[in-house]
Amino acid sequence: MFYKNALVVLTMFFYSFMAMASTTKLFTEVFWQTNNIFMTSLPIIIFGFNEMDVPKSVAASRSELYSVGITHTRYTHVKFFGWMAEAFFAAALCTFIPIACFGLTDSNFATLSFTSMHLVILGGNMRLTIEQNSWSLPEAAAFWLMIAAFELACIIFSNAPKMLWTWTAFSWYELGDVQGLLYGDAVFWICLLLTIVLLLCPRLLVKAWVIITRPSLQMQVMWLMKSGKLPIVTATRPASASADADYSTPYSPSSPASVNFS
């Protein structure tokens, strides 16, 4: 959530330096006001309630997996500023690589705006996929729905005429016909590919280093499970338990399976 919001804001911030602080916005007001709701919202929402780093059967039998929540290791100030630093780097890429590819002139403002819009939306949505441990229909559908919503917005920005009722601040007339021109330009696609790869590289490299040097408990459990070395123990109510028994304390299986993580 912090990352995708900072990515949009910082991209406009960096462009303001190139525009000599002339208050020229890189993104149209319509895109600026709607991207957070219609183009990037679903993946993070579904990630919040549907993400699982281990299957339910494993989580139910390995109580030690809950220690990361108890110790608050998933969200710290250091990790927050790490996300902000990554957003700072990504925003710089989304601003300056299109300028390097297309130049900085008044005549190609629409090209820069359109390209940076693509990078911000694609980069923000694809960055979340690196953090996902489980993929199912909701996650895949959310990702592609957001991409489809963005492409629909691009079609409107590029082809729909300026509405008479639209306030000047919310118009998109400067983006007219730019979609057809850029989608047929190889430089545009090279710019997208290069920027997205560079944008995702820092996290991919860090995650690879973590997996190799200090894998988390969840990673170790998944490896053992996939290798068939992790017996799954299902915690059930003892048959001898009475209906009015006190279950205020978690029940532990009588013979929990031991797992060697060494």
PyMOL commands that set and color helices and strands:
alter all, ss='L'
color gray80, all
select helices_A, chain A and resi 2-18+29-39+41-50+56-61+63-70+77-102+106-131+137-159+168-170+173-175+178-183+186-213+217-226
alter helices_A, ss='H'
color red, helices_A
deselect
rebuild
show_as cartoon
